[in-house]
Amino acid sequence: MKAPFRMLAAALATLAIAVPAYAAKDVVFAVASTFTTTDPYDANDTLSQAMAKSFYEGLFGFDRNMKLIPVLAESYDVSKDGLTYTIKLKHGIKFHDGTDFNAEAVKANFDRVTNPDNKLKRYGLYSIIAKTEVVDPYTAKITLKEPFSAFINDLAHPSGVMISPAALKQYGSKDIAFHPVGTGPFKFVEWKATDYLKVAKNENYWKKGFPKVDTITWKPVVDNNSRAAMMQTGEAQFTFPVPYELADVLKAKPNLELVAAPSIVLRYLSMNTQQKPFDNPKVRQAIAYAINKQALAKVAFAGYAEPAEGVVPQAVEYSVKLGPWPYDVAKAKQLMKEAGYPNGFETELWSAYNHSTAQKVSQFLQQQLQQIGIRTKITLLEAGQRVQQVESWQDPKTAPVRLYYVGWSASTGEADWALRPLLFGDSWPPKLFNTAYYKNDKVDADIKDALATSDKTEKAKLYKDAQETIWHDAPWAPLVTEKLLSAHSKNLSGVYVMPDASFEFSGIDLK
Amino acid sequence: MTAYIAKRLLGLLPTLVLVGFLVFMLVHLLPGDPARLAAGQDATPETVELVRKDLGLDKPLPQQFLRFVNGVLHWDFGRSISTKRPVATEIGDRFMPTFWLTVWSMLWSVLFGMTIGIMSAVWRNRWPDRVGMTLAVSGISFPAFALGMVLMQIFAVDLNWLPTVGNDTWRHYILPSITLGAAVAAIMARFTRSSFVDILGEDFIRTARAKGLDERRVVIKHALRNALIPVVTMMGLQFGFLLGGSIVVEKVFNWPGLGRLLVDAVDMRDYPVIQALVLLFSLEFILINLIVDVLYGLINPTIRYR
């Protein structure tokens, strides 16, 4: 094609501007799927939101260990009744288009997402906001419809970013996704949907001395082997995820570093507690005893996972360490006998995913459950089937789901989003994802009360009680917490995979 | 012949209408709720309803169909459910890369395949035939994804001669077109061989030889032209298939192609994209068939169009 000509032009251009002594620092990230949007308020995938951190920042955020930190906010105060949040903002920050960042901008952003007419996918996360007011240019006041103690975590969620109000006005709520303008370390350059998304250094970034690289090119490459190949040829400097089967190959390369980071991705086997025989806690406990989680981590996750230590992963705030649930087949058989199923029974085992790891997990579970006489029929659900058979099933009484292998990552980093969608009595499908159809009044009260109080010790106590009750009731057999495998070239530093599989790259540098 | 082509083109319309209707009904029969899928795992029921309205999926089915037909008539295929970009842009971005990859793959595989086929037929059951057919059988049996990965490992990772993924320069086209064309070359070789073997046993070839023509002229002038008819049919079919994109090659080489677009669209129940792609693929096949029919006439002037 036009390549020779382009190369000549490039060579001439290089000659013409070859004066500066330093080389441009261009970094390529090879990631696993295409971006759905650049608008974090309209994104439901972690990857698109992680990418949007290049140009957007929120009032609060998470550091690489999921610890909540203020970003554009200076500090905040909560009223006694837990309804009003007064947020002080940092001074002197400008959006990429020169607009000042101030309380007006905060108001514009929250007014946008809380307006149902804008039909944003993250509406649910912010619908708790009743109104946002400007107190003075650097103080915003947010009033909630009801007390919601995890609210600051919602603000720190990667979707809660500040978009330039001028740009929002110029492009409108829909088209802003193609012209992102934020306060972040990088400015948006171009998005070729089939190929890459490129961002370049924001020279006027408010954190002096950052960012330390000139450009980042986000390149979605679906095939695992191809991403690994790009790392080996140096076409990419960072990649996530690395599939388990390629871990050893990349580990052996002298110029690459393989990183296994802890995660808040919990994998569990939920059991439909409204249906026989899973309405009997003894059966559920027996199932939890019958699975060798250590072996599961080795077999299906190539060792890059750890037996789950509780209902909520350890990196999530207010989590309690309760396990791992011991592997004890004798005990499991005993419990099955007590429950009246000495010879076991037949049932369905569904997996929420149909990739090869899920296949291995399902087969492993099938084999383990056979030990106590439970014969299972495996079905790996494809996304559409999953929605139809599980997530949007209207009548709980007829729900066909029995044993269900699935996972969850509480992206707000707080116990509420790890418990309420999955185990609250009012969260049965189709509302949320309580696929165990679990309901325990004590747990429900704990979760509700914890949201209503802003006293941290009180919250910790309530969440501890809830988790212990759930652990004992065993609506799930907790399986493993995954590790997140990424690889980067040795000359790249400051890029981390966070426990929720988002990225933290504010300190990115290339030697 | 112009009248013939015009008639065929006119006949295209009812076919497309039928295809459009069928595909609309079929995608709506797929299990799974696109609004739920688009809203994502964390979404509350209210959010799902918002998304449903946003996508226009809350309207009754006949109304949605009318909107679809009306859109198509105005050359507007709607917006993709998952990316919200116009479907025409989504397809447009991928059509040319798919088209050029198809053209390059077809070009080398047809030349290579036909050469091997002719040589195998002429030296039938001798060593060129054995070598050629061994190659052809390997070409069909070697899975494309494995071939792609092996080629990438050798030429991109180990030797560092060619880039791994992307479609920016002509160098990016080499590995994917070899991968994509391998199976086609093999099929072409086998097809050409069998067609040629038949023709070489015909009376007019014996006549040509008997009147003292040298073997090269017999093969190239007399046999080739007549053997070409089934080969061209096969070429048209293969071309159509390749234009539909190859998921495997597109995945391995991260090629912005139509195959992956279709598979992703089916996964996300992205109705507008599925509908437009199926219409496009049908149109492509109809046009290719027409071109093949016209080519028949050029190859063999005794064929008449009515």
Boltz contact constraints between the chains, C-beta under 6 A:
constraints:
  - contact:
      token1: [A, 1]
      token2: [B, 170]
      max_distance: 6.0
  - contact:
      token1: [A, 3]
      token2: [B, 169]
      max_distance: 6.0
  - contact:
      token1: [A, 3]
      token2: [B, 170]
      max_distance: 6.0
  - contact:
      token1: [A, 36]
      token2: [B, 82]
      max_distance: 6.0
  - contact:
      token1: [A, 44]
      token2: [B, 40]
      max_distance: 6.0
  - contact:
      token1: [A, 116]
      token2: [B, 50]
      max_distance: 6.0
  - contact:
      token1: [A, 119]
      token2: [B, 50]
      max_distance: 6.0
  - contact:
      token1: [A, 119]
      token2: [B, 54]
      max_distance: 6.0
  - contact:
      token1: [A, 121]
      token2: [B, 39]
      max_distance: 6.0
  - contact:
      token1: [A, 123]
      token2: [B, 47]
      max_distance: 6.0
  - contact:
      token1: [A, 123]
      token2: [B, 50]
      max_distance: 6.0
  - contact:
      token1: [A, 124]
      token2: [B, 44]
      max_distance: 6.0
  - contact:
      token1: [A, 124]
      token2: [B, 47]
      max_distance: 6.0
  - contact:
      token1: [A, 194]
      token2: [B, 93]
      max_distance: 6.0
  - contact:
      token1: [A, 194]
      token2: [B, 256]
      max_distance: 6.0
  - contact:
      token1: [A, 221]
      token2: [B, 165]
      max_distance: 6.0
  - contact:
      token1: [A, 221]
      token2: [B, 254]
      max_distance: 6.0
  - contact:
      token1: [A, 222]
      token2: [B, 251]
      max_distance: 6.0
  - contact:
      token1: [A, 223]
      token2: [B, 251]
      max_distance: 6.0
  - contact:
      token1: [A, 223]
      token2: [B, 252]
      max_distance: 6.0
  - contact:
      token1: [A, 225]
      token2: [B, 149]
      max_distance: 6.0
  - contact:
      token1: [A, 226]
      token2: [B, 165]
      max_distance: 6.0
  - contact:
      token1: [A, 226]
      token2: [B, 252]
      max_distance: 6.0
  - contact:
      token1: [A, 226]
      token2: [B, 254]
      max_distance: 6.0
  - contact:
      token1: [A, 229]
      token2: [B, 152]
      max_distance: 6.0
  - contact:
      token1: [A, 229]
      token2: [B, 157]
      max_distance: 6.0
  - contact:
      token1: [A, 229]
      token2: [B, 164]
      max_distance: 6.0
  - contact:
      token1: [A, 230]
      token2: [B, 164]
      max_distance: 6.0
  - contact:
      token1: [A, 232]
      token2: [B, 157]
      max_distance: 6.0
  - contact:
      token1: [A, 233]
      token2: [B, 156]
      max_distance: 6.0
  - contact:
      token1: [A, 233]
      token2: [B, 157]
      max_distance: 6.0
  - contact:
      token1: [A, 233]
      token2: [B, 164]
      max_distance: 6.0
  - contact:
      token1: [A, 235]
      token2: [B, 164]
      max_distance: 6.0
  - contact:
      token1: [A, 383]
      token2: [B, 267]
      max_distance: 6.0
  - contact:
      token1: [A, 384]
      token2: [B, 31]
      max_distance: 6.0
  - contact:
      token1: [A, 384]
      token2: [B, 32]
      max_distance: 6.0
  - contact:
      token1: [A, 384]
      token2: [B, 269]
      max_distance: 6.0
  - contact:
      token1: [A, 385]
      token2: [B, 31]
      max_distance: 6.0
  - contact:
      token1: [A, 387]
      token2: [B, 32]
      max_distance: 6.0
  - contact:
      token1: [A, 387]
      token2: [B, 33]
      max_distance: 6.0
  - contact:
      token1: [A, 387]
      token2: [B, 36]
      max_distance: 6.0
  - contact:
      token1: [A, 387]
      token2: [B, 37]
      max_distance: 6.0
  - contact:
      token1: [A, 388]
      token2: [B, 31]
      max_distance: 6.0
  - contact:
      token1: [A, 388]
      token2: [B, 32]
      max_distance: 6.0
  - contact:
      token1: [A, 392]
      token2: [B, 33]
      max_distance: 6.0
  - contact:
      token1: [A, 392]
      token2: [B, 36]
      max_distance: 6.0
  - contact:
      token1: [A, 431]
      token2: [B, 45]
      max_distance: 6.0
